[in-house]
């Protein structure tokens, strides 16, 4: 039986609803069946600020996708300044008689990793195992079935504000959609843009969205660092609007038509036209370059603070709508000090042409994420579930939705 998976990318500038047919769940291959898109209203930097307006935007995208996801399990992307993360290490003694590591022990390790001292309105979204240590033996990727008296899990833990997650879920569920999991957006984008070879080599994914820029780094195949920068494509347009005293809409048009972040290549007297007016092209480029530098300097500082910038031979991979400005890869390479390329969703089949663009990386990644983690084979809950666990059961308990 063919399995369908669904995703909703609730972005600051647009909402994308996407449906796909699973081709190979183990590898995350999906055939895109339909895509719906709508302008985003009621959101600011990934957070709901007007529930009614946001609900209308999500509903419009779902309708444009054909409405098929209503009632089906849907993965929803989440980002925003409320996201935080850290690496942790937890150890437990294996008390089973034969000393074989069980799925239950791995779940206990995950539960221990969740016991961090968060604020009152904060809870864990993902516990992503990086590796295991069994009786001192390093580098174990899948411990279940191996013998050990003492098991250690090294994990990357991502947390978010409970109220913000609740608001996002409320908007989506108001549209008649059953949310099956919330996924950190850079994790979703990495599923769409990175290959296993990239993750094993060591790479930084930088997803420049409308309201935020999301970062995820991978080393030896494991997630090692995540961060959210509260700047995105809207910041670029707002800067042009302020600098040229234009409406935001007009500034956005100028950015999309003529935007480049390499101002030295623009002649001093070159002009661009919008309507019946002309504007200095170099001045526009200087505005964009200044903001792009700020974004990449934040990204560089984030990688430095995590101690990973010099440990990424695969360099940086840019995606998201903000990466489309001309010269972004060149500028990123200069500021980050590593080779940089722009990525679009890979492995897309079916109605793929509309989504083979950087701005759809998160939406397509939600399908891949669902296909890989909604295992199609009968099995008990275990270590595989803990790798990219759904928080929905816990969320519904917190909010009294019932499971």
C-alpha positions in Angstrom: 0.0 0.0 0.0 1.4 3.4 -1.0 1.9 5.7 2.0 1.2 9.5 1.7 3.1 12.0 3.8 2.3 15.7 4.3 4.2 18.8 5.4 3.4 22.4 6.2 6.2 25.0 6.2 4.7 27.9 8.2 7.1 30.7 7.1 7.2 34.4 7.8 6.7 35.4 4.1 4.9 32.3 2.7 3.0 29.2 3.8 3.8 26.0 1.8 1.6 22.9 2.1 3.0 19.8 0.3 1.9 16.2 -0.2 4.1 13.3 -1.3 4.0 9.6 -1.9 6.7 7.5 -0.2 8.9 5.6 -2.7 11.6 4.4 -0.3 11.0 5.1 3.4 14.4 3.8 4.5 16.2 6.3 2.3 13.6 9.1 2.5 12.7 9.1 -1.2 9.4 10.8 -1.9 7.4 11.6 -5.0 5.8 15.1 -4.8 2.1 14.8 -5.5 0.9 18.4 -5.0 2.0 21.7 -3.6 0.0 24.7 -2.4 1.4 28.1 -1.5 -0.1 31.3 0.1 1.3 34.6 1.4 1.9 34.5 5.1 0.1 36.8 7.4 0.0 36.9 11.2 3.6 35.7 11.7 6.8 37.4 12.7 10.1 35.7 12.7 8.6 32.3 12.9 6.1 33.1 15.7 2.4 33.6 15.6 1.4 37.2 16.3 -2.2 37.1 14.9 -3.9 33.7 15.2 -6.8 34.5 12.9 -4.7 35.9 10.1 -2.2 33.0 10.3 -5.0 30.4 10.3 -6.4 32.0 7.1 -3.0 31.8 5.4 -2.5 28.2 6.4 -6.0 27.3 5.2 -5.4 29.0 1.9 -2.2 27.0 1.3 -3.9 23.7 2.2 -6.7 24.4 -0.2 -4.1 25.3 -2.9 -2.5 21.9 -2.2 -5.9 20.2 -2.9 -7.0 19.9 0.7 -6.1 16.2 0.9 -4.0 16.6 4.1 -7.1 17.4 6.2 -7.4 14.5 8.6 -4.0 13.1 7.7 -0.8 13.1 9.8 1.2 16.3 9.0 4.7 17.3 9.9 5.0 21.0 10.7 8.3 23.0 10.6 9.2 25.3 13.5 11.9 28.0 13.8 12.2 31.3 15.6 14.2 33.1 18.2 12.8 31.0 21.0 14.8 27.9 19.8 17.8 27.0 21.8 20.1 23.9 21.7 23.1 22.3 23.4 25.1 19.1 23.4 24.9 16.7 26.3 26.1 13.3 27.5 24.2 10.9 29.7 25.2 7.5 31.1 23.2 4.6 32.6 24.1 1.2 33.9 22.6 -1.7 31.9 20.8 -3.8 34.5 19.5 -6.5 32.1 20.6 -10.0 33.0 22.5 -10.7 29.7 23.9 -7.1 29.5 22.5 -6.6 26.0 21.5 -3.0 25.2 17.8 -2.9 24.6 15.5 -0.3 23.0 14.1 0.4 26.4 17.6 1.4 27.7 18.0 3.8 24.7 14.6 5.3 25.5 15.8 5.8 29.2 18.9 7.5 28.0 16.8 9.8 25.8 14.5 10.6 28.8 17.6 11.4 30.9 18.8 13.8 28.2 15.5 15.6 28.3 15.9 16.3 32.0 17.7 19.6 31.5 17.0 22.7 33.6 14.9 24.7 31.2 12.8 27.7 32.0 9.1 27.3 32.9 7.9 27.9 29.4 10.5 25.7 27.6 10.6 22.1 26.6 12.5 19.7 24.4 11.6 19.4 20.8 14.3 16.9 19.6 16.9 14.7 21.3 19.2 13.7 18.4 21.8 11.0 19.3 25.2 11.8 18.0 26.9 8.6 19.1 27.1 6.0 21.9 29.9 4.8 24.1 29.6 1.2 25.4 32.0 0.3 28.2 34.4 2.9 27.0 34.2 1.8 23.3 33.6 5.0 21.3 31.8 5.7 18.0 28.9 3.3 18.3 26.0 4.4 16.0 23.4 1.7 16.8 23.8 0.2 20.2 20.7 -2.1 20.4 21.7 -5.7 20.4 25.3 -5.1 21.6 26.5 -6.1 25.1 27.6 -3.5 27.6 27.5 -2.9 31.3 27.5 0.9 31.0 26.0 2.9 28.1 26.6 6.5 27.3 24.6 8.6 24.8 26.0 11.8 23.4 23.2 13.8 22.0 22.2 17.2 20.6 19.1 18.6 22.4 16.9 21.2 20.8 14.3 23.1 22.9 11.6 25.7 22.3 9.1 27.8 24.1 6.0 25.7 24.9 3.6 28.7 24.3 5.1 29.3 20.9 4.7 25.7 19.9 1.2 25.7 21.2 0.3 28.8 19.2 1.7 27.2 16.0 -0.2 23.9 16.6 -3.4 25.8 17.3 -3.2 27.6 13.9 -2.6 24.4 12.0 -5.2 22.3 13.8 -7.7 25.1 13.4 -7.5 24.2 9.7 -8.7 20.6 10.4 -5.2 19.1 10.2 -3.8 16.5 12.5 -0.2 17.3 13.4 1.9 14.2 13.8 5.2 15.9 14.6 7.0 19.3 14.9 10.3 19.5 13.1 13.1 22.0 13.6 13.2 23.7 10.2 17.0 23.5 9.6 16.7 19.7 10.2 14.0 19.5 7.6 16.0 21.6 5.1 19.1 19.4 5.7 17.0 16.3 4.7 16.3 18.0 1.4 19.7 19.5 0.6 22.4 17.3 2.1 23.5 13.8 1.2 25.0 11.3 3.7 28.4 12.1 2.3 28.0 15.8 3.2 27.0 14.9 6.8 29.9 12.5 7.1 32.5 14.9 5.7 31.3 17.8 7.9 29.1 20.7 6.7 27.2 23.7 7.8 23.7 24.3 6.4 22.6 27.9 6.4 18.9 28.4 5.5 18.1 32.0 4.9 14.3 32.3 5.2 12.0 35.3 5.3 12.1 36.0 9.0 15.0 34.0 10.3 18.3 32.4 9.2 18.6 28.8 10.6 21.9 27.0 11.0 22.6 23.2 11.4 26.1 21.7 11.4 26.9 18.0 10.9 30.1 16.1 11.6 30.8 12.4 11.1 27.1 12.0 10.1 25.7 13.5 13.3 24.0 16.8 14.1 26.4 18.8 16.3 25.0 22.4 16.4 21.9 24.3 15.7 21.1 28.0 15.9 18.5 30.6 14.8 19.5 34.1 13.8 16.6 36.6 13.9 17.3 38.1 10.5 16.1 37.0 7.1 14.9 38.1 3.7 12.4 40.6 5.2 15.2 42.4 6.8 16.8 43.0 3.4 13.6 44.4 2.0 13.0 46.6 5.1 16.5 48.1 4.7 15.8 49.1 1.1 12.4 50.5 2.1 14.1 52.6 4.8 17.1 53.7 2.7 15.0 54.7 -0.4 11.9 55.8 1.5 9.7 53.3 -0.3 6.9 51.0 0.7 7.9 47.5 1.8 6.3 46.0 -1.3 8.1 48.3 -3.7 11.4 47.6 -1.9 10.8 43.9 -2.1 10.3 44.1 -5.8 13.6 46.0 -6.3 15.4 43.4 -4.2 13.9 40.5 -6.3 14.5 42.1 -9.7 17.9 43.7 -9.2 19.3 42.4 -5.9 23.1 41.7 -5.6 25.3 41.7 -2.5 28.5 42.4 -4.4 28.4 46.2 -4.6 31.9 46.6 -6.0 30.7 45.2 -9.4 28.1 47.9 -9.8 28.9 51.1 -11.7 28.5 54.3 -9.6 25.9 55.8 -12.0 24.0 52.6 -12.9 20.3 52.9 -12.4 17.4 50.5 -12.0 13.8 51.2 -12.8 10.6 50.5 -10.9 7.4 51.9 -12.4 8.2 55.4 -13.6 11.1 56.0 -11.2 14.8 55.2 -11.3 17.1 54.3 -8.4 20.8 54.1 -7.9 21.7 50.4 -8.4 25.0 50.6 -6.4 23.3 52.2 -3.4 20.7 49.3 -3.4 23.5 46.8 -3.6 25.4 48.5 -0.7 22.3 48.2 1.5 21.9 44.5 0.7 25.6 43.8 1.1 25.6 45.5 4.5 22.8 43.3 5.8 24.1 40.1 4.1 27.5 40.7 5.9 25.7 41.0 9.2 23.8 37.7 8.6 27.1 35.8 7.7 29.0 37.4 10.6 26.3 36.2 13.0 26.6 32.7 11.4 30.4 32.8 11.7 30.2 33.8 15.3 27.7 31.1 16.0 30.0 28.5 14.4 33.0 29.9 16.4 31.1 29.8 19.7 30.2 26.1 19.0 33.9 25.4 18.1 33.0 23.8 14.8 34.0 26.4 12.1 37.4 24.8 11.5 36.0 21.3 11.6 33.8 21.4 8.4 35.7 20.2 5.3 32.4 20.2 3.4 32.1 23.9 3.9 28.8 25.8 4.0 25.6 25.1 2.1 23.2 28.0 1.6 19.5 27.5 0.9 16.2 29.3 1.5 14.8 32.2 -0.5 17.4 34.6 0.9 20.2 32.7 -0.8 18.9 33.7 -4.2 20.4 37.2 -4.0 23.2 37.4 -6.5 26.7 36.9 -4.9 25.5 35.4 -1.6 27.7 32.4 -2.0 30.7 34.5 -2.8 30.2 36.8 0.2 29.5 33.9 2.5 32.8 32.2 1.4 34.7 35.4 2.2 33.2 36.0 5.7 32.9 32.3 6.8 36.3 31.4 5.5 35.1 28.2 3.9 34.0 27.1 0.5 30.3 27.7 0.0 27.6 26.6 -2.5 23.9 27.1 -2.9 21.6 24.0 -2.7 18.2 23.1 -4.0 16.1 20.1 -2.8 17.6 16.8 -4.1 16.1 13.5 -4.8 12.7 15.1 -5.8 10.5 13.1 -8.0 7.0 13.6 -9.4 5.7 17.2 -9.8 9.2 18.4 -8.9 9.9 21.4 -11.0 8.0 23.9 -8.9 9.9 22.9 -5.8 13.4 22.6 -7.2 14.3 25.9 -5.7 16.1 26.9 -2.5 12.9 28.6 -1.0 11.2 25.2 -0.9 14.0 23.3 0.9 12.1 23.2 4.3 8.8 22.1 2.8 10.4 19.3 0.7 12.5 18.3 3.7 9.4 17.8 5.8 8.3 15.1 3.4 11.7 13.4 3.5 11.8 13.7 7.3 8.3 12.0 7.5 9.2 9.3 5.1 12.4 8.3 6.9 10.9 8.5 10.4 7.4 7.1 9.8 8.8 3.6 9.4 6.7 1.6 7.1 7.7 -1.7 8.5 6.0 -3.3 11.6 8.3 -2.8 14.6 8.3 -1.9 18.2 9.2 1.6 19.3 12.9 1.8 19.8 16.2 3.4 19.1 15.2 4.5 15.6 12.3 6.5 17.0 14.6 8.3 19.5 16.8 9.6 16.7 14.3 12.1 15.4 11.4 11.7 17.9 8.0 13.3 17.5 7.1 15.6 20.4 3.4 15.4 19.6 2.4 13.0 22.4 4.1 15.1 25.0 2.8 18.4 23.5 -0.8 17.1 23.5 -0.4 16.0 27.1 0.9 19.5 28.1 -1.9 21.2 26.4 -4.7 18.8 27.3 -5.5 17.8 23.7 -5.7 14.1 24.5 -3.7 11.5 22.5 
